Amino acid sequence: MNNRIKELRRQRGWSQADLAESLNVSRQTVNAIERGRYDPSLPLAFKIARHFGLTIEDLFQPLAE
């Protein structure tokens, strides 16, 4: 799954640690999600989207087939 988390986080001047702390997850989790190595659970995806003021659809896109 592709996502815009890294781009949006950098626009706001947040480190991975800043975002992780606000989401109550580890920095490694944020890194893995940004790199596409881990797809967040649905509750976490909603939490991330709310944190950025976006919908899940605006934040996450399925990989092209």
Secondary structure, DSSP 8 states (H G I E B T S, - for coil): -EE-HHHHHHHTT--HHHHHHHHTS-HHHHHHHHTTS----HHHHHHHHHHHT--HHHHEE----
